Amino acid sequence: MRTLASIQKIEELSAIPGADKIEVARILGWNVVVQKGVFRPGDKCIYCEIDSMLPDKPEYEFLRNRCWHDRLGGYRIKTSKLRGVISQGIAFPLNGVEGEIGDDLTEKLGIWKYDPPAVHGQGGVLLGCTRGAFPSFIPKTDETRIQSIPDVLERHRGVVVCATEKYDGTSMTCFLDSEDNELHVCSRNLDVYPPDHEHGKPSVYWEVAQKLQIESILHNMGGEFAIQGEIIGPGIQKNKYGLPTTDLKIFNLFDTKKGAYVGWYDAMSQLVDGNLPQRNLAATVVDPFPLEHSVEDILNLAKGNSELADTPREGIVIRPVVETRDLKLGRLSFKAINNDFLLKHGE
């Protein structure tokens, strides 16, 4: 479960020109607008990241006008801009909560992650149409934002990395069953029956898998891999790219026999050799470069338009050219979301 609320330290405080009642706190790699005078540098606080859903409790009532979400019955924390300053997340005094910096308070405070309905209309996963949960032997697709792990930049300084575009869609994972070589197609959380199964129904996941002949590609590659990508197009996340049909952008290749990800450039080569069209690979935003960047540098790299349309890209995913492990993070891989995208779409 993602850590949405935790005990963190106020690293520094900065004034906002012309603002008498608010100031900017630096928490991890995030800038958060706070009430002036509540914190001092070095203070502990409760920090809730963007995408946090806070429960309907009296202590959060002050958020109702700008954060209340009717459908989910809670307060959604998202990116905002106050007096020209981008603020991401919210900070509270400890108010009696005990713990050390880094302690996860997500469950204790009843906070959950905001997940928008990724697929609308008839393309979604319908109840009763799934084989079961997402397979436990394949990691789910999720990346940590660089602002939450700024120290990773120092631990891996000089490592050669690549940056690919992050797309705003819905996650799909495909693999062949090790026993009968049958294709399995999964959403972010579920293994979905094919439409011709007695319990199956049409879904965008199988539509895309069949259109791109994913089963054939996996067989061409030897069958011991899982392909992971993002479905984009009509009916998905409001189709921000204006695409006429659904498509897939692949960003991961997982070796199910070794239980490890394949390095990105090796993955691209194997996928293309397996007859995957080049256009279905996540686009490279920046050519390989040594990791010698600050959080702000990485966020600046995330800016710019999508390869698909004249609209801000969602962001970038950065990972090493050669697969690398991090002691705290696990797989060395993280994302940076484009703030222009967040502000444009109210995220």
FILUMDO-443625 format. One record per residue (C-alpha): residue number from 1; residue in one letter; x, y, z. Coordinates in pm, whole numbers. Each point is the difference from the previous one (the first is absolute). Layout:
BEGIN
[NUM; "A"; [X; Y; Z]],
...
# end
This chain:
BEGIN
[1; "M"; [0; 0; 0]],
[2; "R"; [134; 340; -94]],
[3; "T"; [105; 228; 285]],
[4; "L"; [-233; 298; -33]],
[5; "A"; [28; 146; 350]],
[6; "S"; [316; -5; 207]],
[7; "I"; [198; 185; 261]],
[8; "Q"; [248; 229; -171]],
[9; "K"; [224; 295; 80]],
[10; "I"; [-42; 362; -104]],
[11; "E"; [332; 42; -181]],
[12; "E"; [-35; 374; -55]],
[13; "L"; [-253; 282; -23]],
[14; "S"; [-10; 272; -264]],
[15; "A"; [-204; 318; -24]],
[16; "I"; [-249; 58; -281]],
[17; "P"; [26; 357; -134]],
[18; "G"; [-309; 199; 93]],
[19; "A"; [-144; -276; 221]],
[20; "D"; [-51; 77; 369]],
[21; "K"; [-172; -318; 114]],
[22; "I"; [168; -281; -193]],
[23; "E"; [352; -119; -77]],
[24; "V"; [168; -292; -179]],
[25; "A"; [130; -302; 189]],
[26; "R"; [249; -242; -153]],
[27; "I"; [-91; -358; 96]],
[28; "L"; [214; -275; -155]],
[29; "G"; [13; 131; -360]],
[30; "W"; [-347; 159; 9]],
[31; "N"; [-100; 365; 28]],
[32; "V"; [-306; 37; 223]],
[33; "V"; [-180; 324; 80]],
[34; "V"; [-70; 21; 376]],
[35; "Q"; [-145; 253; 239]],
[36; "K"; [266; 243; 114]],
[37; "G"; [124; -49; 354]],
[38; "V"; [-123; -357; 47]],
[39; "F"; [335; -167; -69]],
[40; "R"; [368; 69; 48]],
[41; "P"; [287; -159; -196]],
[42; "G"; [79; -338; 152]],
[43; "D"; [-352; -59; 134]],
[44; "K"; [-167; -334; -55]],
[45; "C"; [-334; 1; -180]],
[46; "I"; [-258; -232; -148]],
[47; "Y"; [39; 23; -375]],
[48; "C"; [-266; -129; -243]],
[49; "E"; [100; -33; -364]],
[50; "I"; [-212; 102; -297]],
[51; "D"; [-245; -277; -97]],
[52; "S"; [-77; -50; 369]],
[53; "M"; [-367; -37; 92]],
[54; "L"; [-66; 126; 354]],
[55; "P"; [-304; -138; 183]],
[56; "D"; [-309; 206; 83]],
[57; "K"; [105; 112; 347]],
[58; "P"; [-50; 334; 179]],
[59; "E"; [373; 79; 3]],
[60; "Y"; [0; 12; -381]],
[61; "E"; [-319; 205; -36]],
[62; "F"; [200; 310; -98]],
[63; "L"; [84; -180; -327]],
[64; "R"; [-361; -51; -107]],
[65; "N"; [-35; 293; -240]],
[66; "R"; [300; -91; -215]],
[67; "C"; [71; -369; 65]],
[68; "W"; [-327; -185; 64]],
[69; "H"; [-69; -290; -237]],
[70; "D"; [-368; -102; -3]],
[71; "R"; [41; -337; -170]],
[72; "L"; [274; -122; 232]],
[73; "G"; [-124; 166; 318]],
[74; "G"; [331; 154; 100]],
[75; "Y"; [239; 289; -52]],
[76; "R"; [229; -33; -300]],
[77; "I"; [343; 161; 28]],
[78; "K"; [130; 119; -337]],
[79; "T"; [242; 247; -155]],
[80; "S"; [-97; 363; 44]],
[81; "K"; [148; 340; -73]],
[82; "L"; [-15; 271; 268]],
[83; "R"; [141; 348; -55]],
[84; "G"; [192; -136; -296]],
[85; "V"; [155; -285; 201]],
[86; "I"; [-67; -367; -79]],
[87; "S"; [-100; -191; 314]],
[88; "Q"; [-8; -380; 4]],
[89; "G"; [-139; -176; 304]],
[90; "I"; [-107; 123; 341]],
[91; "A"; [178; 19; 337]],
[92; "F"; [-149; -16; 349]],
[93; "P"; [158; 40; 345]],
[94; "L"; [45; -330; 183]],
[95; "N"; [-263; 92; 261]],
[96; "G"; [94; -285; 229]],
[97; "V"; [89; -255; -269]],
[98; "E"; [325; -172; 98]],
[99; "G"; [258; -154; -227]],
[100; "E"; [322; 42; -191]],
[101; "I"; [68; 170; -332]],
[102; "G"; [-110; -232; -279]],
[103; "D"; [-263; -187; 203]],
[104; "D"; [-298; -94; -219]],
[105; "L"; [-329; 139; 133]],
[106; "T"; [-217; -82; -303]],
[107; "E"; [-200; -282; 159]],
[108; "K"; [-3; 154; 347]],
[109; "L"; [-162; 320; -132]],
[110; "G"; [-244; -185; -227]],
[111; "I"; [147; 154; -317]],
[112; "W"; [-31; -169; -339]],
[113; "K"; [123; 66; -352]],
[114; "Y"; [-209; 189; -253]],
[115; "D"; [-42; -217; -307]],
[116; "P"; [-199; 155; -283]],
[117; "P"; [-226; -230; -201]],
[118; "A"; [251; -77; -274]],
[119; "V"; [-232; -160; -250]],
[120; "H"; [-349; 126; -76]],
[121; "G"; [-295; -144; -188]],
[122; "Q"; [7; -363; -111]],
[123; "G"; [377; -44; -7]],
[124; "G"; [57; -45; 373]],
[125; "V"; [33; -314; 208]],
[126; "L"; [-344; -123; 99]],
[127; "L"; [-78; -187; 320]],
[128; "G"; [-10; -375; -55]],
[129; "C"; [227; 23; -305]],
[130; "T"; [332; -62; 175]],
[131; "R"; [201; -314; 69]],
[132; "G"; [131; 145; 323]],
[133; "A"; [247; 246; 144]],
[134; "F"; [310; 131; -174]],
[135; "P"; [270; -275; 3]],
[136; "S"; [228; 14; 302]],
[137; "F"; [315; -101; -192]],
[138; "I"; [-5; 317; -215]],
[139; "P"; [53; 346; 155]],
[140; "K"; [-284; 245; -48]],
[141; "T"; [75; 309; -206]],
[142; "D"; [64; 289; 231]],
[143; "E"; [277; 255; 34]],
[144; "T"; [95; 226; 289]],
[145; "R"; [9; 375; -63]],
[146; "I"; [348; 145; 25]],
[147; "Q"; [-116; 261; 254]],
[148; "S"; [-67; -282; 248]],
[149; "I"; [348; -154; -36]],
[150; "P"; [243; 289; -62]],
[151; "D"; [289; -187; 166]],
[152; "V"; [-4; -260; -281]],
[153; "L"; [168; 261; -223]],
[154; "E"; [302; 7; 229]],
[155; "R"; [18; -377; 51]],
[156; "H"; [18; -57; -376]],
[157; "R"; [182; 311; -115]],
[158; "G"; [181; -66; -327]],
[159; "V"; [-209; -304; -98]],
[160; "V"; [-96; 17; -369]],
[161; "V"; [-378; 16; -34]],
[162; "C"; [-262; 47; -269]],
[163; "A"; [-327; 192; 11]],
[164; "T"; [-315; -118; -176]],
[165; "E"; [-338; 170; -27]],
[166; "K"; [-262; -87; 261]],
[167; "Y"; [-348; -25; -152]],
[168; "D"; [-334; 73; 161]],
[169; "G"; [-202; -314; -63]],
[170; "T"; [-80; -332; 163]],
[171; "S"; [256; -266; 86]],
[172; "M"; [7; -340; -174]],
[173; "T"; [217; -307; 61]],
[174; "C"; [13; -305; -232]],
[175; "F"; [174; -334; 50]],
[176; "L"; [-22; -364; -103]],
[177; "D"; [-100; -259; 258]],
[178; "S"; [305; -218; 74]],
[179; "E"; [-207; -321; -6]],
[180; "D"; [-216; 28; -310]],
[181; "N"; [146; 306; -178]],
[182; "E"; [-342; 169; 12]],
[183; "L"; [3; 379; -24]],
[184; "H"; [-99; 191; 312]],
[185; "V"; [-95; 368; -22]],
[186; "C"; [-18; 210; 316]],
[187; "S"; [-116; 343; 103]],
[188; "R"; [187; 170; 282]],
[189; "N"; [-158; -226; 261]],
[190; "L"; [-184; -284; -178]],
[191; "D"; [55; -291; -239]],
[192; "V"; [-272; 43; -266]],
[193; "Y"; [-176; -283; -184]],
[194; "P"; [15; 16; -382]],
[195; "P"; [-327; 108; -167]],
[196; "D"; [-63; -347; -147]],
[197; "H"; [11; -167; 344]],
[198; "E"; [-334; -99; 152]],
[199; "H"; [55; 261; 273]],
[200; "G"; [174; 251; -224]],
[201; "K"; [-125; 331; -134]],
[202; "P"; [154; 247; -248]],
[203; "S"; [266; 216; 162]],
[204; "V"; [253; 252; -122]],
[205; "Y"; [280; -217; 143]],
[206; "W"; [-73; -298; -225]],
[207; "E"; [-90; 227; -289]],
[208; "V"; [350; 149; 5]],
[209; "A"; [175; -332; 69]],
[210; "Q"; [-169; -161; -299]],
[211; "K"; [47; 299; -229]],
[212; "L"; [376; 1; 65]],
[213; "Q"; [29; -380; -3]],
[214; "I"; [165; 1; 341]],
[215; "E"; [-34; -378; 33]],
[216; "S"; [201; -52; -318]],
[217; "I"; [265; 251; 114]],
[218; "L"; [41; -179; 334]],
[219; "H"; [36; -335; -178]],
[220; "N"; [257; 153; -235]],
[221; "M"; [200; 108; 305]],
[222; "G"; [-3; -344; 157]],
[223; "G"; [-305; 37; 222]],
[224; "E"; [176; 74; 329]],
[225; "F"; [-70; 372; 16]],
[226; "A"; [-271; 237; 115]],
[227; "I"; [-69; 312; -204]],
[228; "Q"; [-118; 307; 190]],
[229; "G"; [-132; 317; -155]],
[230; "E"; [-257; 279; 3]],
[231; "I"; [-317; -8; -210]],
[232; "I"; [-95; 341; -135]],
[233; "G"; [-278; 126; -222]],
[234; "P"; [-377; 60; -12]],
[235; "G"; [-183; -54; 329]],
[236; "I"; [323; -11; 204]],
[237; "Q"; [90; 288; 231]],
[238; "K"; [-200; 235; -223]],
[239; "N"; [229; -81; -293]],
[240; "K"; [226; 298; 64]],
[241; "Y"; [200; -79; -315]],
[242; "G"; [-304; 12; -230]],
[243; "L"; [72; -345; -148]],
[244; "P"; [-255; -147; -243]],
[245; "T"; [54; -360; 121]],
[246; "T"; [145; -179; 300]],
[247; "D"; [370; -78; 3]],
[248; "L"; [267; -135; 234]],
[249; "K"; [332; 144; 116]],
[250; "I"; [226; -265; 154]],
[251; "F"; [245; 105; 269]],
[252; "N"; [100; -324; 179]],
[253; "L"; [114; -350; -88]],
[254; "F"; [12; -240; 295]],
[255; "D"; [181; -334; -17]],
[256; "T"; [-239; -233; 183]],
[257; "K"; [257; -283; 16]],
[258; "K"; [272; 213; 160]],
[259; "G"; [-244; 214; 196]],
[260; "A"; [169; 320; -118]],
[261; "Y"; [-56; 290; -237]],
[262; "V"; [192; 15; -326]],
[263; "G"; [210; 315; -52]],
[264; "W"; [-186; 252; -216]],
[265; "Y"; [222; -14; -309]],
[266; "D"; [16; -379; 7]],
[267; "A"; [-377; -2; 49]],
[268; "M"; [-57; 224; -304]],
[269; "S"; [223; -221; -213]],
[270; "Q"; [-174; -321; 106]],
[271; "L"; [-347; 145; -47]],
[272; "V"; [76; 128; -349]],
[273; "D"; [163; -334; -89]],
[274; "G"; [-323; -162; 120]],
[275; "N"; [-190; 210; -261]],
[276; "L"; [-132; 275; 226]],
[277; "P"; [-37; 320; -207]],
[278; "Q"; [251; 265; 103]],
[279; "R"; [-281; 254; 53]],
[280; "N"; [-131; -210; 290]],
[281; "L"; [312; 58; 207]],
[282; "A"; [3; 287; 250]],
[283; "A"; [173; 293; -166]],
[284; "T"; [347; 106; 114]],
[285; "V"; [-19; 358; 130]],
[286; "V"; [369; 47; 77]],
[287; "D"; [291; -203; -134]],
[288; "P"; [197; -195; 266]],
[289; "F"; [174; 232; 245]],
[290; "P"; [191; -24; 331]],
[291; "L"; [-219; 66; 303]],
[292; "E"; [145; 327; 130]],
[293; "H"; [-324; 185; 64]],
[294; "S"; [-197; 164; 278]],
[295; "V"; [-372; -60; 50]],
[296; "E"; [-68; 330; -179]],
[297; "D"; [217; -109; -294]],
[298; "I"; [-198; -324; -33]],
[299; "L"; [-332; 190; 16]],
[300; "N"; [122; 229; -277]],
[301; "L"; [81; -304; -214]],
[302; "A"; [-361; -113; 48]],
[303; "K"; [-133; 316; -163]],
[304; "G"; [-89; 19; -366]],
[305; "N"; [-264; -134; -234]],
[306; "S"; [-94; -361; -62]],
[307; "E"; [131; -179; -307]],
[308; "L"; [-364; -71; -80]],
[309; "A"; [-159; 344; -7]],
[310; "D"; [45; 371; 62]],
[311; "T"; [-77; -35; 370]],
[312; "P"; [219; -24; 311]],
[313; "R"; [130; -352; 54]],
[314; "E"; [-89; -160; 332]],
[315; "G"; [364; -35; 93]],
[316; "I"; [299; -230; -31]],
[317; "V"; [127; -325; 147]],
[318; "I"; [371; -22; 74]],
[319; "R"; [188; -326; 40]],
[320; "P"; [359; -112; -56]],
[321; "V"; [116; -137; -333]],
[322; "V"; [122; -308; 191]],
[323; "E"; [-253; -128; 256]],
[324; "T"; [107; 113; 348]],
[325; "R"; [-129; -60; 353]],
[326; "D"; [-37; 263; 269]],
[327; "L"; [18; -99; 368]],
[328; "K"; [-313; 197; 91]],
[329; "L"; [-198; 19; -322]],
[330; "G"; [63; -346; -140]],
[331; "R"; [16; 31; -375]],
[332; "L"; [165; 330; -92]],
[333; "S"; [-283; 163; -190]],
[334; "F"; [-197; 315; 74]],
[335; "K"; [-231; 250; -164]],
[336; "A"; [-24; 376; -30]],
[337; "I"; [-341; 144; -80]],
[338; "N"; [-21; 311; -214]],
[339; "N"; [-144; 280; 215]],
[340; "D"; [-145; 165; -312]],
[341; "F"; [-200; -317; -58]],
[342; "L"; [-119; -12; 363]],
[343; "L"; [-118; 361; -3]],
[344; "K"; [-169; -27; -342]],
[345; "H"; [-201; -306; 100]],
[346; "G"; [-63; 84; 365]],
[347; "E"; [210; -283; 133]],
# end
